[in-house]
Amino acid sequence: MSTAVSASPAPSGGIMSRIGQYGDVMVAALIVGIVVMMIIPMPTMLLDILLTANISMALAVTLATIYTTEPLQFSIFPSLLLMATLFRLALNISSTRLILLHGHAGEVISAFGHFVVGGNIVVGLIVFTILIVIQFVVITNGAGRVAEVAARFTLDAMPGKQMAIDADLNAGVITDEEARARRQAVSKEADFYGAMDGASKFVKGDAIAAVLIVAINLIGGMAVGVLQLGMPMGEAIQHFSLLTVGEGLVNQIPALLISTATGIIVTRAAGESDMGRDLTSQLTAQPRALMLTGGVVCAMGFVPGLPTLPFLMIGGGVGVGGYMLGNRRAAATVAAELEEQNQIAARPSEPEDVAQLLPLDTLELEIGYGLIPLVDKEEGGDLLGRVAMVRRQTATELGLSLAPIRIRDNIQLSSHEYAIKIKGVEVARWALMPGQILAMNPGTADTHLEGMHTNEPAFGLPAVWIGEAQREQAEIAGYTVVDPTSLLVTHLSEVIRHHADELLGRQDTRGLLDAVKERNPTAVDELVPDLMSVGEVQRVLQHLLAEGVSIRDLVTVLETLGDKAKLTKDVAVLAEYCRQALARVICGRYVDEAGTLRAITIDPEIDREIAESIARTEDGAVVSMDPARASDIIEAIGQQCDAAQAIGAPPVVLASGATRRHIKALTVHAIPNLTVLSYHEILPTVRVEPVGMVRL
């Protein structure tokens, strides 16, 4: 089956597209034509057509600025202003040449000289002078000042706008394409106002040139009429002065329109509608103001000496218009309220607004009803104050600024049970014994205590619930005795420590960067956003917090990232560089008073085997090793850690810089509390004492 296509005339859109296709050729031809007009005399008929086109173009440009909703919609205006000024000056030169050569410059100039000003030279000069004053003193100066201030403010605001775009992008509010479009809009806006600042000088120069051209035409015309054409002085003055005034007016009216368009475009703020709609909607937004205005104008009509009829007509019209507008808006408001009530009545049941239930608290502590006295200050509860101390302790030890921890009761929990949630997900739960205290065995107590045996929730130590009367006996026996509030707070602190990386959000990272920027702006400005985004900095900090490394010395971290982000974008590698820069903080936690680090070393063959099994993936470098072999290595590390703890040494493993994070990744689930250090994180002043070696 075939479809026949009949030829038809191209629609108007096709014509416009063809014009746009050859727009560069047309502009080039126009510029060449303007230059030719300055050099070659032209017929009076062609001059009349070009003068009419000049007035039409100026009127079209002025109306186009009125219908723009924001300045960037007419971004070509600075260049158009230059071309319009050049075209008008070329017409001045051409008309001046015809006036001085032939004493005649076409019907348009003659009409403006005889009809518009009634053939009166004095009136014509006064009208011309008034137009020059309006254009030069009022509109041009004001528009130039507005353009200058707008250009300066726009350029000063560019960094803040760019940072706001980057913040929205990092927060996921906008996409990459939207961010790119916004950056281009900010750049175009700065370029536009900068160009308008310079283009406004064209209008000012054009006004000065118009005065000089009129003066030259007056003097030259009288000289040509008297000396060359042999006309009497009075006739020469009358003839050439009218032509000069007509030429000045016919070129000055388009210049005034272009100046007005310049003022409109630089004072136009971005809006959702054109200038006409904004003007009418905003001017009539207050009906009472219109009614008051009408009343004042009507009252002025009764002042002795003032004409009554004009004031009463205008004042009455404004007042009646304001009254009618007020009644219409009141009726519209009542109708809207009735419509809303009808819609509410038509609905059998209003659905619950669940939007307020969507936000999640970063960290929550839920307690059963039996633990409410721990929060009630009137009953001696100090849990709120202790939780506030946990936030301060976290900021001091980890450099992490936690959001306020929400404490709420939950009837679904047992009476003395509590639960800790992170972003709405439960990560820990335990139950306290009413009226009991917990005695924990640190491993040195061998006395048996009567009570309910359990394991302490924070560190897993063996413990027993005892009564207050047994406290002294337990302490003498070497037990560590804690009250329920201290137990809960300690458990909360350890949960925060183990999940610190999850608690650091992107907005929290921005807050930390802003705090550093107040004290050390260079460290932030060199890094964000040119080298790394806020999200990438967040992931580096999360890598550090996941292994318990404090980020309180954030300046050192940022300076290290500023140096190393030029070499790699791998967040895990950048975190390793930061660990090396924080070696004093990391290593100092495990060095004893004598400056000795007791650690477990890795057999070089195992270290080499792990290094050779590292594979590069889209998510970064990972260990690709036979599961059985990896299990053997993990088991060997666990055995050495048990042996080290048996002699009182901390479970610290030393590895090469290339394998440190991969060994930690292998053991993170089987031995979660294992500390793995690299040789680059050991200070030169620290003496390493091996307490074992991982071998297979």
Residue pairs with C-beta under 8 A, 6 or more apart in sequence:
10 18
19 26
27 83
30 83
30 87
31 83
31 86
34 83
34 86
34 87
34 90
35 90
37 50
37 90
37 91
37 93
37 94
38 89
38 90
38 93
38 94
41 94
41 97
41 98
41 101
42 50
42 94
42 98
44 98
44 104
44 105
44 106
44 107
45 106
47 91
47 94
47 95
47 98
47 105
47 106
47 108
47 109
48 106
48 107
48 108
50 91
50 94
51 91
51 95
51 106
51 108
51 109
51 250
51 251
52 108
54 87
54 88
54 91
54 251
54 254
55 250
55 253
55 254
55 257
57 84
57 87
57 254
58 84
58 253
58 254
58 255
58 257
58 258
58 261
59 254
59 257
61 77
61 80
61 84
61 257
61 258
61 261
62 257
62 258
62 260
62 261
62 264
64 74
64 261
65 74
65 77
65 261
65 264
65 265
65 268
65 275
66 264
66 274
66 275
66 276
67 274
67 275
67 276
68 74
68 265
68 268
68 274
68 275
69 270
69 271
69 272
69 273
69 274
70 268
70 269
70 270
70 271
71 77
71 189
71 192
71 193
71 265
71 266
71 268
71 270
72 185
72 188
72 189
72 192
74 265
75 188
75 192
77 192
77 196
77 199
77 261
77 262
77 265
78 192
78 195
78 196
78 198
78 199
79 195
79 199
81 199
81 202
81 203
81 258
81 262
82 199
82 202
84 254
84 258
85 202
85 203
85 205
85 206
85 258
88 206
88 251
88 254
88 255
89 206
89 209
91 251
92 209
92 210
92 213
92 247
92 251
95 105
95 106
95 109
95 247
95 250
95 251
96 213
96 216
96 217
96 220
96 247
98 104
98 105
98 106
99 105
99 109
99 217
99 221
99 240
99 243
99 244
99 247
100 217
100 220
100 221
100 224
103 221
103 224
103 225
103 229
103 239
103 240
103 243
104 110
104 243
105 243
105 246
105 247
108 250
109 243
109 246
109 247
109 250
110 243
110 246
111 246
112 245
112 246
112 247
112 249
112 250
113 119
113 124
113 242
113 243
113 244
113 245
113 246
113 247
113 249
114 242
114 246
116 124
116 127
116 246
116 249
117 123
117 124
117 127
117 245
117 246
117 249
119 242
121 237
121 238
121 241
121 242
121 245
124 241
124 242
124 245
124 246
124 249
125 241
125 245
127 245
127 249
128 214
128 245
128 248
128 249
128 252
131 249
131 252
131 253
131 256
132 207
132 210
132 211
132 252
134 256
135 203
135 207
135 252
135 255
135 256
135 259
136 204
136 207
136 208
139 256
139 259
139 260
139 262
139 263
140 200
140 203
140 204
140 207
140 259
140 262
141 204
142 263
143 200
143 203
143 259
143 262
143 263
143 266
143 267
144 197
144 200
144 201
144 203
144 204
146 263
146 266
146 267
147 193
147 196
147 197
147 199
147 200
147 262
147 266
148 197
148 200
150 193
150 196
150 197
150 266
151 190
151 193
151 194
151 196
151 197
154 189
154 190
154 193
154 194
155 190
155 193
155 194
158 186
158 187
158 190
161 182
161 186
162 183
162 186
162 529
163 529
165 174
165 179
165 182
165 183
165 186
166 179
166 528
166 529
166 533
166 534
167 510
167 534
168 174
168 179
169 175
169 176
169 179
169 533
170 506
170 510
170 533
170 534
170 535
171 506
171 507
174 182
193 266
196 262
196 265
196 266
199 262
200 262
200 266
203 255
203 258
203 259
203 262
206 255
207 255
207 259
210 248
210 251
210 252
210 255
213 248
214 244
214 245
214 247
214 248
217 240
217 243
217 244
217 247
217 248
218 240
218 241
218 244
221 236
221 239
221 240
221 241
221 243
221 244
222 233
222 236
222 237
222 240
222 241
224 236
224 240
225 231
225 235
225 236
225 237
225 239
225 240
226 232
226 233
226 236
229 236
231 239
264 275
268 275
271 278
273 281
284 290
284 325
287 322
287 323
287 325
287 326
287 329
288 322
288 326
289 322
290 318
290 319
290 321
290 322
290 325
291 318
291 319
291 322
291 323
291 326
292 322
293 315
293 318
293 319
293 322
294 315
294 316
294 317
294 318
294 319
294 320
294 321
294 322
295 315
295 319
296 315
297 311
297 314
297 315
297 318
297 319
298 311
298 312
298 315
298 316
298 319
299 315
300 306
300 311
300 315
301 307
301 308
301 309
301 310
301 311
301 312
301 315
302 308
344 350
360 423
360 424
361 403
361 406
361 421
361 423
361 424
362 402
362 403
362 422
362 423
362 503
362 505
363 402
363 403
363 405
363 406
363 420
363 421
363 422
363 496
363 503
364 405
364 406
364 407
364 408
364 420
364 421
364 422
364 424
365 387
365 405
365 406
365 407
365 408
365 418
365 419
365 420
365 421
365 492
366 407
366 408
366 409
366 410
366 413
366 418
366 419
366 420
366 421
367 374
367 375
367 407
367 408
367 409
367 410
367 413
367 417
367 418
368 409
368 410
368 411
368 413
368 414
368 415
368 416
368 417
368 418
369 409
369 411
369 415
370 414
370 415
370 416
370 434
371 415
371 416
371 417
371 418
371 432
371 484
371 488
372 409
373 379
373 380
373 381
374 381
374 382
374 383
374 484
374 485
374 488
375 381
375 383
375 384
375 407
377 384
381 485
382 485
383 407
383 485
383 488
383 489
384 407
386 485
386 486
386 489
387 405
387 407
387 489
387 492
389 489
390 405
390 489
390 492
390 493
390 496
391 402
391 404
391 405
393 493
394 400
394 402
394 493
394 496
394 497
394 500
395 401
395 402
395 552
396 552
397 550
397 552
398 497
398 500
398 545
398 548
398 550
398 551
398 552
399 512
399 550
399 551
399 552
399 553
399 554
400 500
400 503
400 504
400 508
400 545
400 551
401 508
401 511
401 512
402 496
402 503
403 508
405 492
410 419
413 419
414 431
415 434
416 431
416 432
416 433
416 434
417 429
417 430
417 431
417 432
418 429
418 430
418 431
418 432
418 488
419 426
419 428
419 429
420 426
420 427
420 428
420 429
420 491
420 492
420 495
421 427
422 495
422 499
422 502
422 503
423 502
427 495
427 499
428 457
428 491
428 495
430 457
430 491
432 484
432 487
432 488
433 452
433 465
433 484
435 467
435 468
436 451
436 452
436 465
436 466
436 467
436 484
437 465
437 466
437 467
437 468
437 471
437 481
437 482
437 483
437 484
438 454
438 456
438 463
438 464
438 465
438 466
438 481
438 482
438 484
438 487
439 449
439 451
439 463
439 464
439 465
439 466
439 470
439 471
439 474
439 479
439 480
439 481
440 456
440 461
440 462
440 463
440 479
440 480
440 481
440 482
441 461
441 462
441 463
441 464
441 478
441 479
441 480
442 461
442 478
442 479
442 480
443 461
444 478
445 477
445 478
445 479
446 477
446 478
447 473
447 477
447 478
447 479
449 464
449 466
449 470
449 473
449 474
449 477
449 479
450 466
450 470
451 464
451 465
451 466
451 467
451 470
452 464
452 465
453 462
453 463
453 464
453 465
454 463
454 464
454 465
455 461
455 462
455 463
456 462
456 463
456 487
457 487
457 491
458 487
458 490
458 491
458 493
458 494
459 494
464 479
466 474
466 481
471 481
474 481
475 481
482 490
496 503
497 548
498 672
500 545
500 546
500 548
501 541
501 542
501 543
501 545
501 546
502 542
504 538
504 541
504 542
504 545
505 538
506 534
506 535
506 538
509 534
509 537
509 538
509 541
510 534
512 541
512 551
512 554
513 524
513 528
513 534
513 537
513 558
516 523
516 524
516 554
516 555
516 558
517 524
517 525
519 555
520 555
523 555
523 558
523 559
523 562
524 558
526 562
527 537
527 558
527 561
527 562
527 565
528 534
528 537
531 561
531 562
531 565
531 566
532 561
532 565
536 569
536 571
537 558
537 561
539 571
540 557
540 561
540 571
540 574
540 575
540 578
541 551
541 557
543 571
543 572
543 575
544 550
544 551
544 557
544 575
544 578
544 579
544 582
545 551
547 664
547 675
548 675
549 579
549 582
549 585
549 586
550 582
550 585
551 557
553 582
553 585
556 578
556 581
556 582
557 578
557 581
557 582
559 581
560 574
560 577
560 578
560 580
560 581
561 574
561 577
561 578
564 573
564 574
564 577
565 574
568 574
570 620
570 621
571 620
572 620
572 621
572 661
575 661
576 657
576 660
576 661
576 678
579 586
579 678
579 681
580 657
580 678
580 680
580 681
583 680
583 681
583 682
583 683
584 683
586 677
586 681
587 597
587 677
587 681
587 682
587 683
587 686
590 597
590 598
590 599
590 650
590 652
590 675
590 677
591 597
591 686
592 598
594 687
595 685
595 686
595 687
596 686
596 687
596 688
596 689
597 652
597 682
597 686
597 687
597 688
597 689
598 644
598 649
598 650
598 652
598 689
598 691
599 649
599 652
599 653
599 654
599 677
599 688
599 689
599 690
599 691
600 637
600 640
600 641
600 644
600 651
600 652
600 653
600 654
600 690
600 691
600 692
600 693
600 694
601 653
601 654
601 690
601 692
601 693
601 694
602 653
602 654
602 655
602 656
602 659
602 663
602 693
602 694
603 693
603 694
603 695
603 696
606 633
606 694
606 695
606 696
607 655
607 656
607 659
609 625
609 629
610 623
610 625
610 633
610 659
610 662
610 663
610 666
611 656
611 658
611 659
613 623
613 624
613 625
614 621
614 622
614 623
614 624
614 658
614 659
614 662
615 621
615 622
615 623
615 624
621 662
622 662
622 665
623 630
623 662
623 665
623 666
630 666
632 696
633 666
633 694
633 696
634 666
634 667
634 670
634 671
636 694
636 695
636 696
637 653
637 663
637 667
637 671
637 674
637 694
638 667
638 670
638 671
640 653
640 692
640 693
640 694
641 651
641 653
641 671
641 674
643 691
643 692
644 650
644 651
644 652
644 691
644 692
645 651
647 691
649 691
650 675
651 671
651 673
651 674
651 675
652 675
652 676
652 677
653 663
653 674
653 675
653 676
653 677
653 694
654 677
654 678
654 679
654 682
654 688
655 663
655 676
655 677
655 678
655 679
656 678
656 679
657 678
657 679
657 680
660 676
660 677
660 678
661 676
663 676
664 674
664 676
667 674
667 676
668 674
682 688
